[in-house]
Amino acid sequence: MGGGKLSSGRASQGSIPLVEEFTQSVSYDRVLYRQDIAGSKAHARMLAGRGIISGEEAGRLIRGLDAVLGEIESGVFAWNTADEDLHMNIERRLTELVGDVGKKLHTGRSRNDQVSLDFRLYVSDRAGVWRDLLRALVSVLIDRAEEHADLLMPGFTHLQPAQPVSLAQHLLAYACMFLRDTERLSEADRRIRVCPLGAAALAGSPFPLDPHSVAADLNMHGVFRNSMDAVSDRDFVLEALFCASLVMMHLSRLSEDLILWVSPAFGFIRLPDAYSTGSSIMPQKRNPDTAELMRGKCGRVYGALFSLLTVMKGLPMTYNRDLQEDKEQFLDADRTLSLSLRVAAGMMAEVGFVPEKMRAALRRGFVNATDLADYLTAGGVPFRDAYRMAGKAVDEAEKRGCGLEDLPLDFLRSISPLIADDVRDALSYERAAARRESPGGTGPLSVQRQIADLRRELATG
């Protein structure tokens, strides 16, 4: 084949190294090579099926592409930044291997729709990996919840002790978040995995192409409706990055709980050594660095989303080179999210819980105050009066330095003559939690139903 860039067209003067370095994308988009080769093989089969090239030519192209794939995966493929991107690198090597028939592969196709196809396939494939990692994390959370179904702790609102809840209930709240994330990614995939091949540069193609056959060949969910939209759309990347941002936000919230719980002020958990580090100067310290980094990396994924939103906001129709900026943002977010999910699953599988600290926190927080108000309300006291009476009991317990359940019965009766011996049962933390068997509540039967439901969703999802 002749020298010069495959995409040089009218350009008679080669670019200078500085510009090549600035415009090249092969240093990072080469990770899309499997998707590019799969798309090219499907395109070759479609061209043959429509009589645009012969079946023999398609066979040579496909065998050549398989040879290129083998070279890339064995590490002998010579990537060249002068060819700008992986598409031109692969096409150049293909033509070297199969001769002039390699030049026919691009018939009816533009790099605009080719890039979009490759990246859609890649984003879809990575979203599938995210779903698998999320499901693994959900499975760990369910296992730990089942393991600690009887362990009670304070539930918090405004970071203040509120009511007794089971540790299982708390862990299952995160399992629900992450399972929602898997559902969101599955729904997004119907819009991500759409075939743009056949849109060509922007106006479509004069060749009798069959995008539907390419879509079927690549297990895609449909084809483009409008060729201009097909080559300029990056909603699919933005939607994936939005889903990734939500996952990272949920991981950050989980990390924040762990960071609080490992502090001696709470002492609810012990982090394994593998997920914490010491201080360079204070020998007593064990810092929750892994959780802190996960919390910090949330902003990194947010940044990828907002960076691409900013790129897209001022682009006219149709393809503009600005769109090359989509890949590095996604690739960085993908690495960050994938690693964070693996780390989170490992950390949650090994974290140790400290029941005695949780029990002590229940007693300090007067988390059974609502149950005293409910007890009085059940006896006929209007709730607002019961609320005020329970507040008096809390004030007295605070003065005495004891829990509500430790207040003398005589004092409790001075608040209301309706209070009887059975108030002790009402103020029991176990009874307070067990009474909340409403759907999704913290009662033991409700928690077991949640565990069963989540396991069933994991098995059938």
N, C-alpha and C positions, 0 to 999 in steps of 0.2 A: 504494500500500500504506500501511497505518497507520504512525504513527511509533513510536519506541521500538525496543529491541533485538528482533531476531527470536527470541532465546532467552529473553526476559524471563519468559514463563510467568506465574506467580502474582505475581511481583514488581511492586508498584505504584509504588515509589519508585526513581528512577534511582540508579545508583551515583555516588559522588563521584569527581572526577578522580584523586585519589590512589589509590583502589582500582582504578580503570580502568587506571592506569599499572602497578600491581602485578600485576594479573591478566591483562593483555593478552598475547597471543603473536604478534600479526600483525607486529610489528616484525622477527621472525625466521622465523616459520613460513610467511611468504609465498613462500619459495623452493620450497615444495611445490605451487605453483599448477598446474603441468602435470599432476602426479599427481592432484590434486583434481579438475581438470576432466575428465581421462580417466576417473577413477572415476565421476564424476557422469554422463558420457555413457553409460558401460556400464550404470549403474544405470537410466537412462531407457530404454535399449533393452530391458533385462530387464523393467521394469514394463510396457512395451508388449507384449512377448512373452507375458507372463502375463495380459494383458487388464486390468491394474490401471489403466492410462491408455491412451488411444487412440494409434494410430500417428501421427496428425497432431499430437497433443500432444507426443509424444516428439520428433518432427521439429523442432517449435518450440523445445523445450528444448535440443536439440543445436545448432541454429543459434545460439540465444542464447548458449550456452556457448562456441561458437567465436568469437562476437563479443567476449565477455569476455576470452577468451584473446588475441585481437588487441589489445585495449586494454591488457592487462597488458604484452605484449611490445613494444608501441610506446611504453610509458611514460606513457600518458594516464590509466590507471586510477587512481582516487582511493581510496587505502587509508584506512580510518577505524579508529582504535584503539578507538572506542566500540563497534565491532562485535566486539571481542575477538580474533578469529582470522581466518585467510584464508577459512575455510569460510563464515562469516557474511557476510564482505565480498563474496565471489563470489555467494552466494545473493541478497543484497540487490540487487546490480547486475543479476543475471539477471532478477529480478522486475521491476525498473525497465524492462528492455528488452523482455520478452515478456509482461508483465502477470501476471494472477492464475495463469496456468498455471505460472509459476515457483514458486508456493507448493506445487505438487504434487510437485516433485522430491524432497522429503524423505520422501515416503510410504514406510513400511516401513523407514526408516533412522533411525539416531541419530547424533549427532556422535561417540558412542563408537566405533561400528564404522567410521564414515567416517574419523575421525582415524587409526585403526589401519590402514585400507586405504591411505590416502595415504602414511603414513609407511613402511609395508612396501614400497610401490612405490618410494619415494624411496631408502630404504636399499639395496634391491636394485639400483636404477640406479647408485647411487654405488659399490657393491661391484663392479659391472661396470667402472666407470671405474678403480677400484683395480687390478683384474685386468689391464686394458690397460696401465696404467703399470708394473706389475710385470713384465709380459712385455717391455716396452720396455727396462727395466733389465736383465733377464736376457739379452736379445739383446746389449746393450752388453758385459756381462761375458763372454759367450761370444766375441764378436769380439776383445776385448782378450786373452783367454786364448789364442786361436788365433794372434794376432799375436806373443805371447811364449811360445810353446810350449817353446822351448829354453832359456829363461832360468831359472837355478837361484837359489835363495835358501835361507836357513835356515828350516826349519819349527820352530815353538816349542811347548813345553809349559811351563806355569808361567812363561811369558814368558822362558824360558831356551832357548838354541839346542839343538835336539834332533837333527834329521836333515835331510839335503838334500831339498828338494822343489822342484818347478817352480812358478814364479809362476802358471802356468796352473792348476795344481792348486789353489792358494790361491784364485784368483778363481772357479774353478768351484764351490768349496765354498759361496760366497755365492750363486752362480747356483742351486744346489740348494735352498738355504734359501728364496729368493724364489719359485722354482717351486713349492715346497711350499705357500707362502702362497697362490698362485693356486688350487691344488687345494683348499685349505681353504675359500677363499671360494666356490668353485663348490659344494662340498658344503653349506656353510651356506645358500646361496641357495635350496636346496630347502625349507628351513624358514622362510626369510625371506619368500619370495614365495608366501605362502599367503593366500587370500582370506577376510577376516573379515566382509565385507559380507553382511548377512542376520541377523547376531547381534543387531542393533538395540542397545538400551540395555544389556541383559544377558540377557534371558529368551527372545530370539528374537522373531519377528513373527507376528501373526495373518494377515498377507497371504500368499498363495501364492507366495513368492519363489523364485528359482532361483539360488542362489549359484554353482552350477557354470557357468552361462552367463556370469556376470560374470567368473569366474576364467578361462574360456576366452577371453573378449573381451579381457582384460588380459594374456594370456599368463602366467598364474600356474600354480603347480604343484599346486594343490589347494585345498580349502576347509577351514574350521574344523570340528572335531569337537564342540566344546562351546561354546555361545554365551557362557557366563560367562568361560571361559578366553580366548575370542577377543578380548573387549574389554579384558581386564585384563593380557594377556600382553605383556611387553616383552623376552622372551628373544631375540627377533630382533634387537633393538638391541644387547643385551648381547653376543650372539654376534658381531655385526659389529664391535663395539668390541674384543672379545677378539682377533679376527683382526687388526684394525688395530694392537693393542698388540704382537702378535707381529711384524708387519711392522716396526714402529718399533724393536723390540728388535734385529731383524736389521740394520736400518739403523744403529742405534747401535753395534753391534759392528763393522760395516764402517767407520764413522766413526772408531772408536777405533783400528783398525789404521792408517788413513790418518794420524791425528794422531801416532801413534808413528812411522810410517815417514817423515813429513816432518821430524821432529826431526833435527838434525845428529847426534845420538847414533846414529841409524839411517842417515838419508840415502838411503833406498831410493826415494823418489819426489820429484818436484817438482810442486807444485800450480800450476795456471795462475793468473794474476793475478786473473781473474774470480771465483775461488773462495777467495781469501785476501785478507787486509787487512794494512796496515802498522800500526806502533805510533805513538801520538801523541807519544812522547818518544824512542824508540830507533830510529834510522833503519835499522838492519840487519835489523829484524824483519819476517818475513812470517808472519802468524798464520793457522792453519787454521780461521778463524772459522766458515766454512760447515759444516765437519764437526763443530765443537764445538756449534754451534746445533742441528744435527740430533740429536746425542747428547743434548742437553738437552731437546729437544722430545719425546723419548720419554716423559719423565715427565708431560708434558702430556696425552698420549693415555692413559697409565695412569690419570691422574686422572679423565678422562672415564668410563672403565670403572668405577672404584671409586666415583665419585660416583653413578652410576646404580644400581650394586649396593646402595649405601646407601639410596637412595630406595626401592628395591623391597623391602627386607628386612622391613619392618613393615607392608606394605599389606594390609588385609583385602580379601576379594572385594567388589565387582568393580572397577569404575572408580572412581578417586579422582583429584582434581585434581592431586595430586602428580605424576601421570604426565606432566603438561605439561613437567616438568623433563627429559624425555628428549631433547628436540630440540636445545637449545642445546649440550648436551654432545656430541651426535653431530655437529652442524654444525661445531663447533670442531675435533673430532678429524678430521673429513673434510678440512677446509681444511689442517690441519697435515700429515696423511699425504699428501694429493695433491701438495702443494707439495714436500714432502720427497722424494717419489719422483721428481718431475721434476728437482729439483736433483741428486739422486744420480746419475741417468742422465747428465746433462750433465757432472757432475764426473768420473765414471768414464770417459767418452768422451775427456776431454782430459788426464787426469793423465799425467804423464811418469814413466817408470821409469828407474832409474839402475843399470845392470848391474854397473858396477865396484864400487859400494858393496855390492851384494848378494854379489858374489864375495868381497870382503874380509871380510864378516861370516861367510861359510862358513869361512874359514880361522881366524878368531878363536874360533869356537865349538866346534871339535873335533866337528863334527856327523857325522864318519865313524867315530867311536869304536865305534858299534854294528856297523859293517861289519867292523872289525878283530876284534871278538868273534865275529861270524858266520864270518869267514874261519877262525879257529882252531877253531870248533865243527865246521865242514865238514871239517877235517883230523883230527877225532877227539877233540878236547879237550872235556870236559864243559862245558856252557854256563857254569855258575857259575865254573869255573876260568878259562874264556876271558874272562868278564866282569871278573874280578879282574886278569888280565894286561893287558887293554885299559886298565883304570884306571891301571896303572903307566905305560903308554905316554903316557897323557894327562898324568900328573904330570910326566914327563920333558919332554914337549913344552912344557908350561907354563913349566918352569924355563928352557928354552932360548929361549922366545919364538918358537916355530915351530909349524907344523901337524904333525899326525901323519904326513902324507905326506912331510914333510921330514926326519923322524928317520932317522939312519944305519941302514942295514940291519943292521950289526953289533949295534947296540943292540937292535933289534927281535928279532934271533935270540937275544940273551941272555935275553929274556923267554920265548921258546919256540923250540926248534930246528926246529919244524914250519914256521916262517915262511921263505918263499923269495922269489925275485925277483918272483914274480907278486903279492906283497902290494901293490905299487905300483898295480896295476890295481884291486885290491880297495878301496884307499883313495881312488881317484879319485871325485870328487863326481859326475861324469857317470855313471860306472858304478854308483855307489851308488843313484842315482835310477833308472837304467835297469833295474836288477835288480828293481825293485818293480812288476811288471806284473800283480800280483793284481788282481781286479776292484775298481775304484775307487781303485787305487793311483796313485802319482805317476810311474810309468814312462811313457815317451812314447807307447807304443801304447795303454796304459790311458787316458791323457789324451785321445788322439784318439777313442777309443771314447766317452768321456764327452761330448766336444764333439758328436759325431754323435748320440748319444742325446738330449742336451738340445735340439739343433736340431730333431730329429724330434718331440719332445714339444711344442716351441713351434709347429711347423707344424700339428700335429694337435689341439692342446689347445683 
